[in-house]
Amino acid sequence: MYYRSRNARYECSSVQLLKSLCLPVILYSVEALQQCKSTLASLDNVIDMAVFRIFGCSMTADIKYIRDMFGLSPVSAITVRRRYGFLRKYRECFPGLS
């Protein structure tokens, strides 16, 4: 994705591609299994490296600021939201299993 969008005029378009194409692949089925902290940290590192490549900044505070501005939440927060939605839909499918 980065190779194809490196000539993009604006970084915003690269971030949008990251959010719409890469994040679903990175986070595929993450809500179905309990993840350890090291796995979540490595997934966060993947997103940090993508932000580093897009914007060319290496300081952790800068990367965190960019992620906050573009709505790239930490993977642990995304996992909690997705797990909650998964369990809610599961309970709706099987209402007698509360």
For each residue, the residues with C-beta under 8 A, 3 or more apart:
1: 4 5 14 17 18 21 22
2: 5 6 14 50 53 54
3: 6
4: 1
5: 1 2 8 13 14 17
6: 2 3 14
7:
8: 5 11 13 14
9: 13
10: 13 14
11: 8 14 15 54 55
12: 15 16 70
13: 5 8 9 10 16 17
14: 1 2 5 6 8 10 11 17 18 54
15: 11 12 18 19 51 54 70 72
16: 12 13 19 20
17: 1 5 13 14 20 21 22
18: 1 14 15 21 22 23 47 50 54 72
19: 15 16 22 23 70 71 72
20: 16 17 23 24
21: 1 17 18 24 25
22: 1 17 18 19 25 26 50
23: 18 19 20 26 27 47
24: 20 21 27 28
25: 21 22 28
26: 22 23 43 46 47
27: 23 24 30 43 75 78 79 82
28: 24 25
29: 32 33
30: 27 33 35 43 75 78 79 82
31: 79 82 83 85 86
32: 29 86
33: 29 30
34:
35: 30 39 40 79
36: 39 40
37: 40 41
38: 41 42
39: 35 36 42 43
40: 35 36 37 43 44 74 75 76 79
41: 37 38 44 45
42: 38 39 45 46
43: 26 27 30 39 40 46 47 75
44: 40 41 47 48 74 75 76
45: 41 42 48 49
46: 26 42 43 49 50
47: 18 23 26 43 44 50 51 67 72 75
48: 44 45 51 52 63 67
49: 45 46 52 53
50: 2 18 22 46 47 53 54
51: 15 47 48 54 55 57 63 66 67 72
52: 48 49 55 56 57 58 63
53: 2 49 50 56
54: 2 11 14 15 18 50 51
55: 11 51 52 62 63 66
56: 52 53
57: 51 52 62 63 66
58: 52 62 63
59: 62 63
60: 63 64
61: 64 65
62: 55 57 58 59 65 66
63: 48 51 52 55 57 58 59 60 66 67
64: 60 61 67 68
65: 61 62 68 69
66: 51 55 57 62 63 69 70 72
67: 47 48 51 63 64 70 72 73 74
68: 64 65 71 72
69: 65 66
70: 12 15 19 66 67
71: 19 68
72: 15 18 19 47 51 66 67 68
73: 67 77 78
74: 40 44 67 77 78
75: 27 30 40 43 44 47 78 79
76: 40 44 79 80
77: 73 74 80 81
78: 27 30 73 74 75 81 82
79: 27 30 31 35 40 75 76 82 83
80: 76 77 83 84
81: 77 78 84 85
82: 27 30 31 78 79 85 86
83: 31 79 80 86 87
84: 80 81 87 88
85: 31 81 82 88 89
86: 31 32 82 83 89 90
87: 83 84 90 91
88: 84 85 91 92
89: 85 86 92 93
90: 86 87 93 94
91: 87 88 94 95 97 98
92: 88 89 95
93: 89 90
94: 90 91 97
95: 91 92 98
96:
97: 91 94
98: 91 95
